[in-house]
């Protein structure tokens, strides 16, 4: 496996996990009581799977298209993958908010 592949996957996964952690850190900052819920783990796993599939579809020949890896190309790859992972996780979380079953009082 090439360096570009590892940069791509690390950016993707860091994007997903940073989107996962942002609500947690916001609630922690606000002083709210936080408990672990399995639904967050399911959303994260779904986001990782979907964003990895999207990445392989969008960048099928990444290893052969880049002949040299310098800081600039590495940063571009990481930024694109980070944004893709962050965005896919955001879409899944927003989709879940729209169609989540609410308990009626």
KETORFI-247129 format. One line per field, with one value per residue: residue number from 1; residue in three letters; x, y, z negated of N, C-alpha, C in turn. Coordinates in steps of 0.2 Angstrom, whole numbers, m for minus. Each point is the difference from the previous one (the first is absolute). Layout:
! KETORFI-247129
k c(NUM ...)
r c(Ala ...)
n.X c(X ...)
n.Y c(Y ...)
n.Z c(Z ...)
ca.X c(X ...)
ca.Y c(Y ...)
ca.Z c(Z ...)
c.X c(X ...)
c.Y c(Y ...)
c.Z c(Z ...)
//
This chain:
! KETORFI-247129
k c(1 2 3 4 5 6 7 8 9 10 11 12 13 14 15 16 17 18 19 20 21 22 23 24 25 26 27 28 29 30 31 32 33 34 35 36 37 38 39 40 41 42 43 44 45 46 47 48 49 50 51 52 53 54 55 56 57 58 59 60 61 62 63 64 65 66 67 68 69 70 71 72 73 74 75 76 77 78 79 80 81 82 83 84 85 86 87 88 89 90 91 92 93 94 95 96 97 98 99 100 101 102 103 104 105)
r c(Unk Unk Unk Unk Unk Unk Unk Unk Unk Unk Unk Unk Unk Unk Unk Unk Unk Unk Unk Unk Unk Unk Unk Unk Unk Unk Unk Unk Unk Unk Unk Unk Unk Unk Unk Unk Unk Unk Unk Unk Unk Unk Unk Unk Unk Unk Unk Unk Unk Unk Unk Unk Unk Unk Unk Unk Unk Unk Unk Unk Unk Unk Unk Unk Unk Unk Unk Unk Unk Unk Unk Unk Unk Unk Unk Unk Unk Unk Unk Unk Unk Unk Unk Unk Unk Unk Unk Unk Unk Unk Unk Unk Unk Unk Unk Unk Unk Unk Unk Unk Unk Unk Unk Unk Unk)
n.X c(4 m2 5 m1 0 5 3 m2 2 6 0 m2 4 5 m2 0 6 2 m4 2 6 m2 m5 4 5 m5 m2 6 0 m6 4 m2 m5 5 m3 3 m2 m2 m5 4 1 m7 m1 4 m2 m6 2 3 m5 m5 4 2 m6 m2 5 m1 m6 2 3 m3 3 m1 2 m4 m5 2 4 0 2 m2 2 0 3 4 1 1 3 4 0 1 4 3 m1 2 4 1 0 3 4 1 1 4 4 0 2 4 2 0 2 3 m1 m5 1 m6 m2)
n.Y c(m6 5 5 1 m7 0 5 m3 m6 2 4 m5 m4 5 1 m6 m1 5 m2 m6 3 4 m4 m5 3 1 m6 m2 4 m2 m5 m2 m4 m4 m4 m6 1 m6 4 3 m6 m2 6 0 m6 2 6 m4 m5 4 3 m6 m2 6 m1 m6 3 5 m4 m3 5 2 m6 m1 4 m2 3 6 m1 6 5 4 m5 m1 7 1 m5 2 6 m2 m4 5 4 m4 m2 6 1 m6 1 6 m3 m5 4 4 m5 m2 7 0 m6 3 m5 5 0 m2 6)
n.Z c(0 3 0 7 1 m4 4 5 m2 m2 5 3 m3 0 6 1 m3 4 5 m2 0 6 1 m1 4 5 m1 1 5 2 m2 6 m3 1 4 0 7 1 0 m4 m4 0 m2 m5 m2 0 m4 m4 0 m1 m5 m3 1 m2 m4 0 0 m4 m3 5 3 m6 m1 6 m2 m6 4 m3 m6 1 m4 5 4 m5 m1 7 1 m5 3 6 m2 m4 5 3 m4 m1 7 1 m5 2 6 m2 m4 5 4 m5 0 7 0 m5 m3 m1 m7 1 m3)
ca.X c(m4 4 m1 m6 m5 0 m2 m7 m4 1 m4 m7 m2 1 m6 m6 0 0 m7 m3 2 m1 m6 2 4 m5 m4 5 2 m6 m1 m6 2 1 0 1 m5 2 m2 6 5 m2 1 8 2 m3 3 7 m1 m2 5 5 m3 0 6 3 m3 2 8 2 7 4 7 4 0 5 7 4 m4 3 m5 m6 m5 m2 m5 m6 m3 m3 m5 m6 m2 m3 m6 m5 m2 m4 m6 m4 m2 m5 m6 m4 m3 m6 m5 m3 m4 m6 m4 0 m7 0 m5 m6 m2)
ca.Y c(6 6 6 3 m4 1 7 0 m3 4 6 m2 m2 5 4 m4 0 7 2 m3 3 7 1 m3 5 6 m2 0 7 3 m3 m5 m7 m3 m7 m4 m3 m4 3 4 m5 m2 6 1 m6 1 5 m3 m4 4 5 m4 m2 6 2 m5 1 6 0 m7 m1 5 m3 1 7 4 m3 2 2 5 3 3 m6 m4 4 0 m7 m1 5 m3 m6 2 4 m6 m3 5 1 m6 m1 5 m2 m6 2 4 m4 m3 5 1 m6 m3 m1 3 m3 5 0)
ca.Z c(0 1 m5 1 m3 m7 m2 2 m5 m6 1 0 m7 m4 1 m3 m7 m2 0 m5 m7 m1 m5 m6 m3 m1 m6 m6 m1 m3 m7 0 m1 6 m1 7 3 5 7 2 3 7 6 2 4 7 4 3 5 6 2 3 7 4 1 5 6 2 1 2 2 m4 0 6 3 m3 1 m5 m6 m4 m5 3 2 m6 m3 4 m1 m7 m1 3 m4 m6 2 2 m6 m4 3 0 m7 m1 4 m4 m6 2 2 m5 m4 4 0 m7 m3 m6 m4 m2 m7)
c.X c(4 m2 m7 m7 m1 m2 m8 m5 0 m4 m7 m3 0 m6 m7 0 0 m7 m4 2 m3 m7 2 4 m4 m4 4 2 m6 m2 m6 3 0 0 1 m6 2 m2 6 5 m3 0 7 2 m4 4 7 m1 m2 5 6 m2 0 7 3 m4 2 8 2 7 5 7 4 0 5 7 4 m4 4 m5 m6 m5 m3 m5 m7 m4 m3 m6 m7 m3 m3 m7 m5 m2 m4 m7 m5 m3 m6 m7 m4 m3 m6 m6 m4 m4 m7 m5 0 m7 0 m5 m5 m1 m7)
c.Y c(6 5 4 m3 1 7 1 m3 4 6 m2 m2 5 5 m3 1 7 2 m4 3 7 1 m2 6 7 m1 0 7 4 m3 m5 m7 m4 m8 m3 m3 m4 3 4 m5 m2 5 0 m6 1 5 m2 m4 4 5 m4 m2 6 2 m5 1 7 0 m7 m1 5 m2 1 7 5 m3 2 2 5 3 2 m5 m4 4 0 m7 0 5 m3 m6 2 3 m6 m4 4 1 m6 m1 5 m1 m5 3 5 m4 m4 4 1 m6 m4 m1 3 m3 5 0 m2)
c.Z c(0 m6 1 m3 m7 m2 2 m6 m7 0 0 m7 m5 1 m3 m8 m3 0 m6 m7 m1 m5 m7 m4 m2 m7 m6 m2 m4 m6 m1 m2 6 m2 7 2 6 7 3 4 7 5 2 5 7 4 2 6 7 3 4 7 4 2 5 7 3 2 2 2 m3 0 6 3 m4 0 m6 m6 m4 m5 3 2 m6 m3 3 m1 m7 m1 4 m4 m6 1 2 m6 m5 3 0 m7 m1 3 m4 m6 1 3 m6 m5 3 m1 m7 m3 m7 m4 m2 m7 m1)
//
